[in-house]
Amino acid sequence: MDQLDRLADLRKQQLNDSKINKNKKNKDRFKSICKKKFQTCFIFPIAEFEEEFGKELWGMGLEDNELTNEQKLNKVKWSQLRKNVLDKGNAQLRAFLNEIELYQISYVGYRCEFCGIDGK
């Protein structure tokens, strides 16, 4: 009976380890998805702004000797602004990913349930 108890305990430990590994994979998957979506929120608008206004405002794609004085000034301002946006966005992303570590995540698939105020 003692050996049977040890086997039962071993099986319980294996199931627990499997659940822990599954939950870690779920959390890692969730963090990866959130990271991509979060970064898109501040990187994509920067790219769109550069595409639309970069050449006109700071001579994007031109050599420094081809820039007007105004474009040179705008280029310096844009570089600092861009750096600030990326730095702050990445700081918020790191804080968000650290916050996720405080939670247990379990993946139940793409499912959505709607219920009334009283839970029915």
Backbone atoms as SQL, in Angstrom:
CREATE TABLE atoms (id INTEGER PRIMARY KEY, chain TEXT, resi INTEGER, resn TEXT, atom TEXT, x REAL, y REAL, z REAL);
INSERT INTO atoms VALUES
  (1, 'A', 1, 'MET', 'N', 0.816, -1.187, 0.000),
  (2, 'A', 1, 'MET', 'CA', 0.000, 0.000, 0.000),
  (3, 'A', 1, 'MET', 'C', 0.867, 1.261, 0.000),
  (4, 'A', 2, 'ASP', 'N', 2.003, 1.176, 0.664),
  (5, 'A', 2, 'ASP', 'CA', 2.909, 2.321, 0.734),
  (6, 'A', 2, 'ASP', 'C', 3.395, 2.712, -0.669),
  (7, 'A', 3, 'GLN', 'N', 3.714, 1.720, -1.489),
  (8, 'A', 3, 'GLN', 'CA', 4.165, 1.979, -2.863),
  (9, 'A', 3, 'GLN', 'C', 3.021, 2.567, -3.692),
  (10, 'A', 4, 'LEU', 'N', 1.828, 2.100, -3.481),
  (11, 'A', 4, 'LEU', 'CA', 0.663, 2.619, -4.190),
  (12, 'A', 4, 'LEU', 'C', 0.416, 4.090, -3.825),
  (13, 'A', 5, 'ASP', 'N', 0.599, 4.422, -2.556),
  (14, 'A', 5, 'ASP', 'CA', 0.450, 5.818, -2.128),
  (15, 'A', 5, 'ASP', 'C', 1.509, 6.708, -2.772),
  (16, 'A', 6, 'ARG', 'N', 2.734, 6.205, -2.853),
  (17, 'A', 6, 'ARG', 'CA', 3.801, 6.982, -3.483),
  (18, 'A', 6, 'ARG', 'C', 3.511, 7.201, -4.968),
  (19, 'A', 7, 'LEU', 'N', 3.002, 6.170, -5.639),
  (20, 'A', 7, 'LEU', 'CA', 2.641, 6.311, -7.051),
  (21, 'A', 7, 'LEU', 'C', 1.505, 7.320, -7.229),
  (22, 'A', 8, 'ALA', 'N', 0.533, 7.283, -6.335),
  (23, 'A', 8, 'ALA', 'CA', -0.571, 8.241, -6.393),
  (24, 'A', 8, 'ALA', 'C', -0.061, 9.660, -6.162),
  (25, 'A', 9, 'ASP', 'N', 0.833, 9.832, -5.202),
  (26, 'A', 9, 'ASP', 'CA', 1.420, 11.154, -4.953),
  (27, 'A', 9, 'ASP', 'C', 2.239, 11.634, -6.145),
  (28, 'A', 10, 'LEU', 'N', 2.985, 10.712, -6.741),
  (29, 'A', 10, 'LEU', 'CA', 3.781, 11.047, -7.920),
  (30, 'A', 10, 'LEU', 'C', 2.882, 11.498, -9.066),
  (31, 'A', 11, 'ARG', 'N', 1.774, 10.813, -9.260),
  (32, 'A', 11, 'ARG', 'CA', 0.830, 11.173, -10.331),
  (33, 'A', 11, 'ARG', 'C', 0.209, 12.542, -10.057),
  (34, 'A', 12, 'LYS', 'N', -0.143, 12.801, -8.805),
  (35, 'A', 12, 'LYS', 'CA', -0.685, 14.116, -8.447),
  (36, 'A', 12, 'LYS', 'C', 0.335, 15.219, -8.738),
  (37, 'A', 13, 'GLN', 'N', 1.589, 14.940, -8.411),
  (38, 'A', 13, 'GLN', 'CA', 2.658, 15.920, -8.664),
  (39, 'A', 13, 'GLN', 'C', 2.837, 16.144, -10.161),
  (40, 'A', 14, 'GLN', 'N', 2.779, 15.077, -10.950),
  (41, 'A', 14, 'GLN', 'CA', 2.896, 15.210, -12.404),
  (42, 'A', 14, 'GLN', 'C', 1.748, 16.047, -12.971),
  (43, 'A', 15, 'LEU', 'N', 0.546, 15.799, -12.495),
  (44, 'A', 15, 'LEU', 'CA', -0.607, 16.577, -12.962),
  (45, 'A', 15, 'LEU', 'C', -0.477, 18.044, -12.568),
  (46, 'A', 16, 'ASN', 'N', -0.011, 18.279, -11.360),
  (47, 'A', 16, 'ASN', 'CA', 0.188, 19.647, -10.890),
  (48, 'A', 16, 'ASN', 'C', 1.266, 20.362, -11.715),
  (49, 'A', 17, 'ASP', 'N', 2.388, 19.665, -11.964),
  (50, 'A', 17, 'ASP', 'CA', 3.462, 20.235, -12.783),
  (51, 'A', 17, 'ASP', 'C', 2.962, 20.539, -14.190),
  (52, 'A', 18, 'SER', 'N', 2.162, 19.629, -14.734),
  (53, 'A', 18, 'SER', 'CA', 1.606, 19.827, -16.074),
  (54, 'A', 18, 'SER', 'C', 0.708, 21.058, -16.100),
  (55, 'A', 19, 'LYS', 'N', -0.095, 21.222, -15.080),
  (56, 'A', 19, 'LYS', 'CA', -0.989, 22.384, -14.991),
  (57, 'A', 19, 'LYS', 'C', -0.181, 23.671, -14.872),
  (58, 'A', 20, 'ILE', 'N', 0.872, 23.652, -14.065),
  (59, 'A', 20, 'ILE', 'CA', 1.731, 24.827, -13.902),
  (60, 'A', 20, 'ILE', 'C', 2.390, 25.189, -15.224),
  (61, 'A', 21, 'ASN', 'N', 2.910, 24.181, -15.937),
  (62, 'A', 21, 'ASN', 'CA', 3.539, 24.428, -17.238),
  (63, 'A', 21, 'ASN', 'C', 2.538, 24.978, -18.244),
  (64, 'A', 22, 'LYS', 'N', 1.342, 24.424, -18.241),
  (65, 'A', 22, 'LYS', 'CA', 0.294, 24.882, -19.151),
  (66, 'A', 22, 'LYS', 'C', -0.073, 26.326, -18.845),
  (67, 'A', 23, 'ASN', 'N', -0.206, 26.664, -17.567),
  (68, 'A', 23, 'ASN', 'CA', -0.539, 28.030, -17.182),
  (69, 'A', 23, 'ASN', 'C', 0.579, 29.004, -17.557),
  (70, 'A', 24, 'LYS', 'N', 1.828, 28.567, -17.422),
  (71, 'A', 24, 'LYS', 'CA', 2.956, 29.428, -17.814),
  (72, 'A', 24, 'LYS', 'C', 2.934, 29.667, -19.312),
  (73, 'A', 25, 'LYS', 'N', 2.681, 28.620, -20.088),
  (74, 'A', 25, 'LYS', 'CA', 2.597, 28.778, -21.540),
  (75, 'A', 25, 'LYS', 'C', 1.440, 29.708, -21.918),
  (76, 'A', 26, 'ASN', 'N', 0.316, 29.570, -21.224),
  (77, 'A', 26, 'ASN', 'CA', -0.829, 30.444, -21.476),
  (78, 'A', 26, 'ASN', 'C', -0.465, 31.902, -21.198),
  (79, 'A', 27, 'LYS', 'N', 0.207, 32.129, -20.082),
  (80, 'A', 27, 'LYS', 'CA', 0.591, 33.487, -19.720),
  (81, 'A', 27, 'LYS', 'C', 1.589, 34.050, -20.730),
  (82, 'A', 28, 'ASP', 'N', 2.563, 33.234, -21.119),
  (83, 'A', 28, 'ASP', 'CA', 3.555, 33.682, -22.093),
  (84, 'A', 28, 'ASP', 'C', 2.891, 34.014, -23.433),
  (85, 'A', 29, 'ARG', 'N', 1.936, 33.200, -23.831),
  (86, 'A', 29, 'ARG', 'CA', 1.206, 33.438, -25.078),
  (87, 'A', 29, 'ARG', 'C', 0.424, 34.744, -24.986),
  (88, 'A', 30, 'PHE', 'N', -0.259, 34.934, -23.880),
  (89, 'A', 30, 'PHE', 'CA', -1.040, 36.150, -23.667),
  (90, 'A', 30, 'PHE', 'C', -0.135, 37.388, -23.669),
  (91, 'A', 31, 'LYS', 'N', 1.005, 37.299, -22.989),
  (92, 'A', 31, 'LYS', 'CA', 1.945, 38.412, -22.949),
  (93, 'A', 31, 'LYS', 'C', 2.474, 38.744, -24.339),
  (94, 'A', 32, 'SER', 'N', 2.766, 37.724, -25.121),
  (95, 'A', 32, 'SER', 'CA', 3.268, 37.937, -26.475),
  (96, 'A', 32, 'SER', 'C', 2.238, 38.648, -27.348),
  (97, 'A', 33, 'ILE', 'N', 0.999, 38.199, -27.263),
  (98, 'A', 33, 'ILE', 'CA', -0.080, 38.823, -28.037),
  (99, 'A', 33, 'ILE', 'C', -0.274, 40.270, -27.585),
  (100, 'A', 34, 'CYS', 'N', -0.319, 40.486, -26.281),
  (101, 'A', 34, 'CYS', 'CA', -0.513, 41.842, -25.756),
  (102, 'A', 34, 'CYS', 'C', 0.642, 42.761, -26.139),
  (103, 'A', 35, 'LYS', 'N', 1.854, 42.232, -26.094),
  (104, 'A', 35, 'LYS', 'CA', 3.026, 43.040, -26.443),
  (105, 'A', 35, 'LYS', 'C', 2.931, 43.543, -27.874),
  (106, 'A', 36, 'LYS', 'N', 2.586, 42.659, -28.800),
  (107, 'A', 36, 'LYS', 'CA', 2.467, 43.058, -30.211),
  (108, 'A', 36, 'LYS', 'C', 1.382, 44.104, -30.397),
  (109, 'A', 37, 'LYS', 'N', 0.239, 43.890, -29.771),
  (110, 'A', 37, 'LYS', 'CA', -0.868, 44.832, -29.922),
  (111, 'A', 37, 'LYS', 'C', -0.538, 46.174, -29.266),
  (112, 'A', 38, 'PHE', 'N', 0.090, 46.139, -28.125),
  (113, 'A', 38, 'PHE', 'CA', 0.449, 47.354, -27.398),
  (114, 'A', 38, 'PHE', 'C', 1.461, 48.174, -28.199),
  (115, 'A', 39, 'GLN', 'N', 2.489, 47.501, -28.726),
  (116, 'A', 39, 'GLN', 'CA', 3.498, 48.202, -29.515),
  (117, 'A', 39, 'GLN', 'C', 2.882, 48.822, -30.766),
  (118, 'A', 40, 'THR', 'N', 1.946, 48.125, -31.372),
  (119, 'A', 40, 'THR', 'CA', 1.282, 48.644, -32.563),
  (120, 'A', 40, 'THR', 'C', 0.578, 49.964, -32.260),
  (121, 'A', 41, 'CYS', 'N', 0.098, 50.110, -31.034),
  (122, 'A', 41, 'CYS', 'CA', -0.629, 51.330, -30.647),
  (123, 'A', 41, 'CYS', 'C', 0.237, 52.577, -30.711),
  (124, 'A', 42, 'PHE', 'N', 1.556, 52.448, -30.505),
  (125, 'A', 42, 'PHE', 'CA', 2.377, 53.654, -30.577),
  (126, 'A', 42, 'PHE', 'C', 3.386, 53.626, -31.722),
  (127, 'A', 43, 'ILE', 'N', 3.714, 52.495, -32.261),
  (128, 'A', 43, 'ILE', 'CA', 4.670, 52.446, -33.373),
  (129, 'A', 43, 'ILE', 'C', 3.981, 52.719, -34.706),
  (130, 'A', 44, 'PHE', 'N', 2.817, 52.154, -34.927),
  (131, 'A', 44, 'PHE', 'CA', 2.110, 52.350, -36.193),
  (132, 'A', 44, 'PHE', 'C', 1.764, 53.813, -36.441),
  (133, 'A', 45, 'PRO', 'N', 1.229, 54.550, -35.450),
  (134, 'A', 45, 'PRO', 'CA', 0.952, 55.974, -35.699),
  (135, 'A', 45, 'PRO', 'C', 2.206, 56.781, -36.046),
  (136, 'A', 46, 'ILE', 'N', 3.335, 56.458, -35.410),
  (137, 'A', 46, 'ILE', 'CA', 4.588, 57.143, -35.745),
  (138, 'A', 46, 'ILE', 'C', 4.939, 56.895, -37.208),
  (139, 'A', 47, 'ALA', 'N', 4.859, 55.650, -37.631),
  (140, 'A', 47, 'ALA', 'CA', 5.178, 55.307, -39.019),
  (141, 'A', 47, 'ALA', 'C', 4.234, 56.010, -39.994),
  (142, 'A', 48, 'GLU', 'N', 2.960, 56.063, -39.643),
  (143, 'A', 48, 'GLU', 'CA', 1.981, 56.738, -40.503),
  (144, 'A', 48, 'GLU', 'C', 2.281, 58.235, -40.591),
  (145, 'A', 49, 'PHE', 'N', 2.623, 58.847, -39.469),
  (146, 'A', 49, 'PHE', 'CA', 2.941, 60.273, -39.461),
  (147, 'A', 49, 'PHE', 'C', 4.185, 60.538, -40.305),
  (148, 'A', 50, 'GLU', 'N', 5.201, 59.688, -40.140),
  (149, 'A', 50, 'GLU', 'CA', 6.427, 59.849, -40.933),
  (150, 'A', 50, 'GLU', 'C', 6.134, 59.714, -42.420),
  (151, 'A', 51, 'GLU', 'N', 5.317, 58.764, -42.778),
  (152, 'A', 51, 'GLU', 'CA', 4.975, 58.537, -44.178),
  (153, 'A', 51, 'GLU', 'C', 4.248, 59.752, -44.775),
  (154, 'A', 52, 'GLU', 'N', 3.347, 60.315, -44.004),
  (155, 'A', 52, 'GLU', 'CA', 2.516, 61.414, -44.502),
  (156, 'A', 52, 'GLU', 'C', 3.245, 62.762, -44.499),
  (157, 'A', 53, 'PHE', 'N', 4.022, 63.041, -43.447),
  (158, 'A', 53, 'PHE', 'CA', 4.597, 64.371, -43.284),
  (159, 'A', 53, 'PHE', 'C', 6.120, 64.423, -43.285),
  (160, 'A', 54, 'GLY', 'N', 6.777, 63.260, -43.255),
  (161, 'A', 54, 'GLY', 'CA', 8.229, 63.216, -43.101),
  (162, 'A', 54, 'GLY', 'C', 9.010, 63.974, -44.150),
  (163, 'A', 55, 'LYS', 'N', 8.700, 63.780, -45.398),
  (164, 'A', 55, 'LYS', 'CA', 9.454, 64.436, -46.473),
  (165, 'A', 55, 'LYS', 'C', 9.249, 65.945, -46.430),
  (166, 'A', 56, 'GLU', 'N', 8.004, 66.356, -46.232),
  (167, 'A', 56, 'GLU', 'CA', 7.677, 67.783, -46.239),
  (168, 'A', 56, 'GLU', 'C', 8.261, 68.516, -45.021),
  (169, 'A', 57, 'LEU', 'N', 8.073, 67.942, -43.832),
  (170, 'A', 57, 'LEU', 'CA', 8.461, 68.652, -42.616),
  (171, 'A', 57, 'LEU', 'C', 9.939, 68.568, -42.296),
  (172, 'A', 58, 'TRP', 'N', 10.557, 67.398, -42.445),
  (173, 'A', 58, 'TRP', 'CA', 11.971, 67.289, -42.079),
  (174, 'A', 58, 'TRP', 'C', 12.810, 66.597, -43.153),
  (175, 'A', 59, 'GLY', 'N', 12.294, 66.549, -44.362),
  (176, 'A', 59, 'GLY', 'CA', 13.083, 66.046, -45.486),
  (177, 'A', 59, 'GLY', 'C', 13.470, 64.591, -45.358),
  (178, 'A', 60, 'MET', 'N', 12.545, 63.789, -44.859),
  (179, 'A', 60, 'MET', 'CA', 12.820, 62.360, -44.679),
  (180, 'A', 60, 'MET', 'C', 13.285, 61.752, -45.993),
  (181, 'A', 61, 'GLY', 'N', 14.386, 61.060, -45.953),
  (182, 'A', 61, 'GLY', 'CA', 14.945, 60.408, -47.132),
  (183, 'A', 61, 'GLY', 'C', 15.956, 61.259, -47.883),
  (184, 'A', 62, 'LEU', 'N', 16.086, 62.519, -47.508),
  (185, 'A', 62, 'LEU', 'CA', 17.044, 63.412, -48.162),
  (186, 'A', 62, 'LEU', 'C', 18.353, 63.452, -47.378),
  (187, 'A', 63, 'GLU', 'N', 19.420, 63.800, -48.058),
  (188, 'A', 63, 'GLU', 'CA', 20.716, 63.980, -47.396),
  (189, 'A', 63, 'GLU', 'C', 20.675, 65.281, -46.600),
  (190, 'A', 64, 'ASP', 'N', 21.510, 65.388, -45.563),
  (191, 'A', 64, 'ASP', 'CA', 21.519, 66.580, -44.720),
  (192, 'A', 64, 'ASP', 'C', 21.804, 67.852, -45.517),
  (193, 'A', 65, 'ASN', 'N', 22.675, 67.745, -46.526),
  (194, 'A', 65, 'ASN', 'CA', 23.019, 68.945, -47.306),
  (195, 'A', 65, 'ASN', 'C', 21.873, 69.386, -48.231),
  (196, 'A', 66, 'GLU', 'N', 20.830, 68.555, -48.372),
  (197, 'A', 66, 'GLU', 'CA', 19.681, 68.902, -49.206),
  (198, 'A', 66, 'GLU', 'C', 18.543, 69.535, -48.401),
  (199, 'A', 67, 'LEU', 'N', 18.679, 69.571, -47.091),
  (200, 'A', 67, 'LEU', 'CA', 17.608, 70.057, -46.230),
  (201, 'A', 67, 'LEU', 'C', 17.648, 71.580, -46.097),
  (202, 'A', 68, 'THR', 'N', 16.458, 72.154, -45.963),
  (203, 'A', 68, 'THR', 'CA', 16.370, 73.575, -45.639),
  (204, 'A', 68, 'THR', 'C', 16.637, 73.742, -44.148),
  (205, 'A', 69, 'ASN', 'N', 16.864, 74.975, -43.723),
  (206, 'A', 69, 'ASN', 'CA', 17.092, 75.233, -42.295),
  (207, 'A', 69, 'ASN', 'C', 15.875, 74.818, -41.467),
  (208, 'A', 70, 'GLU', 'N', 14.687, 75.098, -42.003),
  (209, 'A', 70, 'GLU', 'CA', 13.463, 74.720, -41.299),
  (210, 'A', 70, 'GLU', 'C', 13.356, 73.193, -41.178),
  (211, 'A', 71, 'GLN', 'N', 13.699, 72.479, -42.242),
  (212, 'A', 71, 'GLN', 'CA', 13.648, 71.007, -42.202),
  (213, 'A', 71, 'GLN', 'C', 14.665, 70.460, -41.207),
  (214, 'A', 72, 'LYS', 'N', 15.831, 71.070, -41.135),
  (215, 'A', 72, 'LYS', 'CA', 16.846, 70.626, -40.169),
  (216, 'A', 72, 'LYS', 'C', 16.337, 70.795, -38.734),
  (217, 'A', 73, 'LEU', 'N', 15.720, 71.951, -38.470),
  (218, 'A', 73, 'LEU', 'CA', 15.162, 72.194, -37.147),
  (219, 'A', 73, 'LEU', 'C', 14.035, 71.205, -36.843),
  (220, 'A', 74, 'ASN', 'N', 13.163, 70.993, -37.814),
  (221, 'A', 74, 'ASN', 'CA', 12.061, 70.032, -37.638),
  (222, 'A', 74, 'ASN', 'C', 12.575, 68.611, -37.443),
  (223, 'A', 75, 'LYS', 'N', 13.660, 68.274, -38.120),
  (224, 'A', 75, 'LYS', 'CA', 14.235, 66.921, -37.989),
  (225, 'A', 75, 'LYS', 'C', 14.715, 66.684, -36.559),
  (226, 'A', 76, 'VAL', 'N', 15.361, 67.692, -35.975),
  (227, 'A', 76, 'VAL', 'CA', 15.834, 67.583, -34.591),
  (228, 'A', 76, 'VAL', 'C', 14.638, 67.433, -33.648),
  (229, 'A', 77, 'LYS', 'N', 13.625, 68.282, -33.848),
  (230, 'A', 77, 'LYS', 'CA', 12.425, 68.215, -33.012),
  (231, 'A', 77, 'LYS', 'C', 11.729, 66.868, -33.159),
  (232, 'A', 78, 'TRP', 'N', 11.590, 66.387, -34.407),
  (233, 'A', 78, 'TRP', 'CA', 10.908, 65.114, -34.642),
  (234, 'A', 78, 'TRP', 'C', 11.682, 63.959, -34.003),
  (235, 'A', 79, 'SER', 'N', 12.995, 63.996, -34.133),
  (236, 'A', 79, 'SER', 'CA', 13.805, 62.910, -33.555),
  (237, 'A', 79, 'SER', 'C', 13.603, 62.823, -32.049),
  (238, 'A', 80, 'GLN', 'N', 13.567, 63.983, -31.384),
  (239, 'A', 80, 'GLN', 'CA', 13.367, 63.990, -29.934),
  (240, 'A', 80, 'GLN', 'C', 11.950, 63.550, -29.579),
  (241, 'A', 81, 'LEU', 'N', 10.976, 64.053, -30.314),
  (242, 'A', 81, 'LEU', 'CA', 9.587, 63.665, -30.068),
  (243, 'A', 81, 'LEU', 'C', 9.394, 62.164, -30.263),
  (244, 'A', 82, 'ARG', 'N', 9.930, 61.635, -31.349),
  (245, 'A', 82, 'ARG', 'CA', 9.825, 60.205, -31.663),
  (246, 'A', 82, 'ARG', 'C', 10.451, 59.372, -30.547),
  (247, 'A', 83, 'LYS', 'N', 11.650, 59.793, -30.103),
  (248, 'A', 83, 'LYS', 'CA', 12.340, 59.084, -29.021),
  (249, 'A', 83, 'LYS', 'C', 11.495, 59.091, -27.748),
  (250, 'A', 84, 'ASN', 'N', 10.919, 60.253, -27.416),
  (251, 'A', 84, 'ASN', 'CA', 10.091, 60.359, -26.211),
  (252, 'A', 84, 'ASN', 'C', 8.870, 59.442, -26.293),
  (253, 'A', 85, 'VAL', 'N', 8.203, 59.431, -27.432),
  (254, 'A', 85, 'VAL', 'CA', 7.017, 58.580, -27.600),
  (255, 'A', 85, 'VAL', 'C', 7.399, 57.112, -27.452),
  (256, 'A', 86, 'LEU', 'N', 8.482, 56.702, -28.102),
  (257, 'A', 86, 'LEU', 'CA', 8.906, 55.297, -28.029),
  (258, 'A', 86, 'LEU', 'C', 9.357, 54.928, -26.614),
  (259, 'A', 87, 'ASP', 'N', 10.114, 55.816, -25.972),
  (260, 'A', 87, 'ASP', 'CA', 10.573, 55.541, -24.602),
  (261, 'A', 87, 'ASP', 'C', 9.392, 55.391, -23.642),
  (262, 'A', 88, 'LYS', 'N', 8.444, 56.312, -23.723),
  (263, 'A', 88, 'LYS', 'CA', 7.285, 56.253, -22.827),
  (264, 'A', 88, 'LYS', 'C', 6.384, 55.069, -23.153),
  (265, 'A', 89, 'GLY', 'N', 6.204, 54.798, -24.426),
  (266, 'A', 89, 'GLY', 'CA', 5.401, 53.641, -24.817),
  (267, 'A', 89, 'GLY', 'C', 6.020, 52.345, -24.335),
  (268, 'A', 90, 'ASN', 'N', 7.325, 52.219, -24.508),
  (269, 'A', 90, 'ASN', 'CA', 8.010, 50.997, -24.061),
  (270, 'A', 90, 'ASN', 'C', 8.024, 50.882, -22.546),
  (271, 'A', 91, 'ALA', 'N', 8.118, 52.008, -21.837),
  (272, 'A', 91, 'ALA', 'CA', 8.045, 51.970, -20.359),
  (273, 'A', 91, 'ALA', 'C', 6.670, 51.473, -19.920),
  (274, 'A', 92, 'GLN', 'N', 5.617, 51.972, -20.560),
  (275, 'A', 92, 'GLN', 'CA', 4.272, 51.518, -20.227),
  (276, 'A', 92, 'GLN', 'C', 4.086, 50.041, -20.579),
  (277, 'A', 93, 'LEU', 'N', 4.680, 49.612, -21.686),
  (278, 'A', 93, 'LEU', 'CA', 4.602, 48.201, -22.073),
  (279, 'A', 93, 'LEU', 'C', 5.265, 47.327, -21.013),
  (280, 'A', 94, 'ARG', 'N', 6.451, 47.715, -20.562),
  (281, 'A', 94, 'ARG', 'CA', 7.134, 46.935, -19.515),
  (282, 'A', 94, 'ARG', 'C', 6.302, 46.881, -18.234),
  (283, 'A', 95, 'ALA', 'N', 5.707, 48.005, -17.856),
  (284, 'A', 95, 'ALA', 'CA', 4.863, 48.035, -16.658),
  (285, 'A', 95, 'ALA', 'C', 3.652, 47.118, -16.834),
  (286, 'A', 96, 'PHE', 'N', 3.069, 47.137, -18.012),
  (287, 'A', 96, 'PHE', 'CA', 1.915, 46.287, -18.304),
  (288, 'A', 96, 'PHE', 'C', 2.291, 44.804, -18.232),
  (289, 'A', 97, 'LEU', 'N', 3.413, 44.439, -18.829),
  (290, 'A', 97, 'LEU', 'CA', 3.850, 43.036, -18.804),
  (291, 'A', 97, 'LEU', 'C', 4.181, 42.594, -17.375),
  (292, 'A', 98, 'ASN', 'N', 4.742, 43.493, -16.579),
  (293, 'A', 98, 'ASN', 'CA', 4.999, 43.176, -15.170),
  (294, 'A', 98, 'ASN', 'C', 3.697, 42.991, -14.407),
  (295, 'A', 99, 'GLU', 'N', 2.706, 43.786, -14.728),
  (296, 'A', 99, 'GLU', 'CA', 1.387, 43.666, -14.091),
  (297, 'A', 99, 'GLU', 'C', 0.769, 42.304, -14.389),
  (298, 'A', 100, 'ILE', 'N', 0.922, 41.841, -15.613),
  (299, 'A', 100, 'ILE', 'CA', 0.372, 40.532, -16.003),
  (300, 'A', 100, 'ILE', 'C', 0.954, 39.419, -15.137),
  (301, 'A', 101, 'GLU', 'N', 2.192, 39.575, -14.708),
  (302, 'A', 101, 'GLU', 'CA', 2.834, 38.551, -13.882),
  (303, 'A', 101, 'GLU', 'C', 2.097, 38.321, -12.564),
  (304, 'A', 102, 'LEU', 'N', 1.280, 39.276, -12.148),
  (305, 'A', 102, 'LEU', 'CA', 0.559, 39.155, -10.882),
  (306, 'A', 102, 'LEU', 'C', -0.700, 38.300, -11.005),
  (307, 'A', 103, 'TYR', 'N', -1.020, 37.878, -12.226),
  (308, 'A', 103, 'TYR', 'CA', -2.256, 37.148, -12.479),
  (309, 'A', 103, 'TYR', 'C', -1.981, 35.722, -12.936),
  (310, 'A', 104, 'GLN', 'N', -2.976, 34.864, -12.693),
  (311, 'A', 104, 'GLN', 'CA', -2.961, 33.533, -13.267),
  (312, 'A', 104, 'GLN', 'C', -3.779, 33.602, -14.552),
  (313, 'A', 105, 'ILE', 'N', -3.223, 33.059, -15.603),
  (314, 'A', 105, 'ILE', 'CA', -3.880, 33.115, -16.904),
  (315, 'A', 105, 'ILE', 'C', -4.197, 31.696, -17.341),
  (316, 'A', 106, 'SER', 'N', -5.429, 31.471, -17.726),
  (317, 'A', 106, 'SER', 'CA', -5.781, 30.179, -18.316),
  (318, 'A', 106, 'SER', 'C', -6.529, 30.444, -19.618),
  (319, 'A', 107, 'TYR', 'N', -6.145, 29.752, -20.626),
  (320, 'A', 107, 'TYR', 'CA', -6.706, 29.937, -21.961),
  (321, 'A', 107, 'TYR', 'C', -7.901, 29.008, -22.129),
  (322, 'A', 108, 'VAL', 'N', -9.030, 29.569, -22.469),
  (323, 'A', 108, 'VAL', 'CA', -10.226, 28.749, -22.660),
  (324, 'A', 108, 'VAL', 'C', -10.699, 28.794, -24.107),
  (325, 'A', 109, 'GLY', 'N', -9.896, 29.353, -24.976),
  (326, 'A', 109, 'GLY', 'CA', -10.272, 29.446, -26.383),
  (327, 'A', 109, 'GLY', 'C', -10.958, 30.767, -26.651),
  (328, 'A', 110, 'TYR', 'N', -11.287, 30.957, -27.881),
  (329, 'A', 110, 'TYR', 'CA', -11.972, 32.183, -28.266),
  (330, 'A', 110, 'TYR', 'C', -13.454, 31.985, -28.029),
  (331, 'A', 111, 'ARG', 'N', -13.880, 32.445, -26.881),
  (332, 'A', 111, 'ARG', 'CA', -15.250, 32.244, -26.459),
  (333, 'A', 111, 'ARG', 'C', -15.732, 33.527, -25.796),
  (334, 'A', 112, 'CYS', 'N', -16.956, 33.848, -26.032),
  (335, 'A', 112, 'CYS', 'CA', -17.508, 35.063, -25.442),
  (336, 'A', 112, 'CYS', 'C', -18.890, 34.720, -24.886),
  (337, 'A', 113, 'GLU', 'N', -19.095, 35.056, -23.628),
  (338, 'A', 113, 'GLU', 'CA', -20.393, 34.821, -23.011),
  (339, 'A', 113, 'GLU', 'C', -20.947, 36.159, -22.542),
  (340, 'A', 114, 'PHE', 'N', -22.192, 36.387, -22.827),
  (341, 'A', 114, 'PHE', 'CA', -22.864, 37.594, -22.377),
  (342, 'A', 114, 'PHE', 'C', -23.922, 37.198, -21.369),
  (343, 'A', 115, 'CYS', 'N', -24.013, 37.948, -20.306),
  (344, 'A', 115, 'CYS', 'CA', -25.052, 37.670, -19.321),
  (345, 'A', 115, 'CYS', 'C', -25.574, 38.988, -18.770),
  (346, 'A', 116, 'GLY', 'N', -26.735, 38.917, -18.196),
  (347, 'A', 116, 'GLY', 'CA', -27.357, 40.111, -17.637),
  (348, 'A', 116, 'GLY', 'C', -26.684, 40.538, -16.354),
  (349, 'A', 117, 'ILE', 'N', -27.196, 41.583, -15.776),
  (350, 'A', 117, 'ILE', 'CA', -26.622, 42.134, -14.561),
  (351, 'A', 117, 'ILE', 'C', -26.649, 41.144, -13.417),
  (352, 'A', 118, 'ASP', 'N', -27.699, 40.348, -13.330),
  (353, 'A', 118, 'ASP', 'CA', -27.803, 39.393, -12.229),
  (354, 'A', 118, 'ASP', 'C', -27.101, 38.069, -12.527),
  (355, 'A', 119, 'GLY', 'N', -26.330, 37.993, -13.641),
  (356, 'A', 119, 'GLY', 'CA', -25.555, 36.809, -13.971),
  (357, 'A', 119, 'GLY', 'C', -26.332, 35.752, -14.723),
  (358, 'A', 120, 'LYS', 'N', -27.539, 36.053, -15.148),
  (359, 'A', 120, 'LYS', 'CA', -28.348, 35.065, -15.870),
  (360, 'A', 120, 'LYS', 'C', -28.216, 35.265, -17.355);
